[in-house]
Amino acid sequence: MSRHLLIAGACIAALSLAACGKKAETEGAATPAEQAMTPDANPAATVPTPANEATAADFVPKAAASDMFEVELAKVAQKRATSAEVKKFAGEMITAHTKTTADLKKAIADSGQTITPPATLPADLQAKIDDLSKVDAKDFDKNYMDNQVDAHQSALNLMQRYAEDGDVPAIKAFAAATAPAVQKHYDMAKALRDSLK
C-alpha cells in the first residue's frame, strides 16, 4: 500500500512540476489583444532599446551617421551601378537622407539641445564604403542592395526604438515621423535586391 502511495505521490509531484514549467513558459507572453496592437514592423525592430540609444546624446550621432553613410554610399552607387533602377534608388537615397539630416538638425534646434551631429563618418561605416568601392563592377549592384537592406533595417530599429523610449520629445517626434520613410526605403531596397540576378 505504501509503495502505491509513493508512486502516486511521485506522479503528482511530476505533474505539478510539468504544470509549473508550462506556466513559466507562457508568463509574459503577449495576449492576442496585445499582439493585435503591435505595429507591423520587422521582428528585429521590436528589440528593447539599449540604454545607449535612449538618450538624445547617443541617438543623434547614430542617426546622423546613418544619413551620412546613406548619402556617401549612394554617391558611389550612382557612379558604379550598372542597373538603371539601382542608380535611381541611389538618387532617391541622396534626396531622402539629405532631407532627414535637415529634419534632425531642426528637431535638435527645436528641442533646445546643444548636440552637434558628427561631421565625419565613424570608421566602421567609412570602411564599408571603402570596401564597396572596391567590389568588382559585375557584383556591385547586388552588394550595394544587400548593404541597403541591412542599413535600412538598422536605421529602422534605431528610429522605432528612440520613438518609443527616447528622452527628448522633439527628437522623439522626429524619430517617429522618420520611421515610416525608413520602412519604405527598406521595402524598396529589399524588392530591388530580390529582383537582381
N, C-alpha and C positions, 0 to 999 in steps of 0.2 A: 504494500500500500504506500509506504513512504517513498519507494522508488518511483511510483506513478506520480506522486506529488512533486518529486524533484524534477521529473521530466516535464510535467505540466508547468511548473514554475519557470523552468528554463525556456520553454516555448513562449510563455507570457513575457518574459524579460526580452527575448529576441524580438518579438513583435513590437514591444514598446520601443526598443532601440531603433527598429526599422521605421516606426512611425515618427520618432523624433528626427531621424535623418531626413525623411521626406519633408517635414515641416521646415527644417533648416534650409533645404534647397530652394523652397518657394518663398521663403521670407524675404521681403524686399523686392520681389519681382513686381513688375508693373501690372496693374489690373487692366482688364480690357478697356475700361474707360480712360485710364492713363495712357494706354497705347494709342487710342484713337486721337488723343490730344497732342501726341508727339508730332512735331513738324516733320514733313517729308524731307529728310536730309540724308546725306551719305553716312553710313554707320560710324566712320571714324570721327565725324563731326560731333558725335554725342559723348565723346570722351570728356570727363570733367576738366575744367580749366586748371592748368598747372598754376601754382601760386605765382610764378614769374610771368604770367600773361594776364593777370587780373588787375594789374596796375598800369596806368597810362604810361608811366616812365618805361615800362618794359614792352607794352603793346605798340607804342608809336614807332620805335626803331624797327620792330619786326614788320609792321605794316608798310612803313616807308621803304624798307629794303626789298620787300616783296614787289612793290610797284616799280622800284628802280630796276630790279632784276628783270621783270617782265618787259620793260621798255628797252633795256640794253640788249636783251636776248632777241627781241623782236626785230631790232635793227640788224642783227646778224642774219636772222632768218630772211629778211627782205632782200639781202644780198646773195644768200647762199641757197635758198629754197629753189627747187625745180618745179614744184606744183604751184599753179596759179592760186589754188584755194589756200594753200599754206601761206603764201605771200599775202593774200587778202586777210587771213586770220591775223598774221603778224601786224599788219597795218592797223587792224581794229584794236589789237592789244596796246599799241603805242598810244592811240587816241584815248582808249578807256582808262589805261593806267596813268596817263598824264592827268586826266580829269580826277581820278581818285586821289592822286597826290595833292592836287589843289584843294579838293574837298577835305582831306585830312588836315592840311595846314589851316584851313578855315575853321574846322572843328577845334583845333588846338587854340587858335586865337579867340574863338567864341567862349571857350572854357576858362580862359584866363590863365591857363597853364604856361609855364616857361620852358616847355620841352622843345628842343630843336631836333628835327629829323636828321638822320645822318646824311652826309654829302657824298659818301662813297659806299660801295657795296662791301659787306663783310667778306672775308677771304673765302669762305666756303661757297658763296654764291658766285663770286668772281671766278673761282676755279671751275664751276660748272659752265660758265660762259666760255672760258678758255678751252675747256675740253670739247665743247660742242663746236667751237670754231675750227677744230682740227679734224672733225669727223669727215670721212670720205663723202664726196658730193652725193653719191648714189644712196647713202644711208642717212643723209642729213634730215630730210623731211620727217622720216619715221622717228628718228632720235629727238628731234625738236618737239614733235607732237607728244611723244612719251613724256618728255620733260614737262610739257604744258599741262598734261593731265595731273601729274604729281604736284606741280607747283600750285595749280588752282585748287587741288584738294587741300593742300596745306594752308593756303590763304583762306579758303572757306572755313576750315576748322578754326583758324585764328579769329576771323570775323565773328563767327557764331558764338564762340566761347566768350569773347570780350563783350559782345552784345548782351549776353546773358549775365555775366559776372563782373563786368568792368566797373571801375571805381569813379569814373568821371562822366557825368550824364551827357555832355555834348559829344564827347568822343565815343561813348557807348552808342549814341544815336547814329553817329557816322558809321560805326561797325554794323549796326542793324540795317541801315539803308544800303550799305555796300554789299552785304552778303548775297542778296538775290542776283546782283550783277555778276558776282564771282561764281555763283552756282550756274548761271547761264554760260559763262566762259568755260567752266568745267565741262558742261554738257556738250558745248560746241567742240571743244578740244577732243573729248572722248569720241564723238561721232566722226570727226575728221581723221583722227588717228586710226580708228577702226576701218575707215574707208581706204586707207593707204595700203598698197600691196607690198 
